[in-house]
Amino acid sequence: MKFKDILKSPVFARGHLWPFEKRKQQYESDVTALVRKMQEDESIRRDQSFAWNRWRADDRATTR
């Protein structure tokens, strides 16, 4: 992988609070609700998808 292909991770203002709500019909922890809300942001979704694909393609992870 070349450095030019690496995405810039999103940067948020210091003290940024995510307005999240838990699901009403079933149990959901605060962390799960927060992650679900964060995944609605397209820049975070792209960044996490890129990181996951990069990790899966890494040869060192499979040779251990």
Buried (B, 14 or more C-beta within 10 A) or exposed (E): EEEEEEEEEBEEEEEEEEEBEEEEEEEBEEEEBBBBBBEEEEEBEEBBEBEEEEEEEEEEEEEE
